[in-house]
Amino acid sequence: MFKNLPRIFIPVMWFTQKADIDDNLASVGKLAISATAIGWGMLFGFAAIGLLIIVIGLVVTVRHGWDSNDTKELITHSRKPSLSPSPLPES
């Protein structure tokens, strides 16, 4: 396979970089690395809460239905509202 290929030398260079960071910057870096795991945890947590709300809504709907048999007024007015301002009390 490599019989008819000429021998060629290619110069290769690589560099090594090194940095020292303090503890404060290291903790920020650890938080940035763990942000993905935190995000996935929040996603599944909120999805579980949403599914729980949907299940509760379905259970309430199946057990009680959407009957609108309520004919009782929630707010009753003992007097008719007037559009004129009420007189000020005399002092």
Secondary structure as GFF3:
##gff-version 3
##sequence-region A 1 91
A	DSSP	alpha_helix	23	64	.	.	.	ID=ss1
###
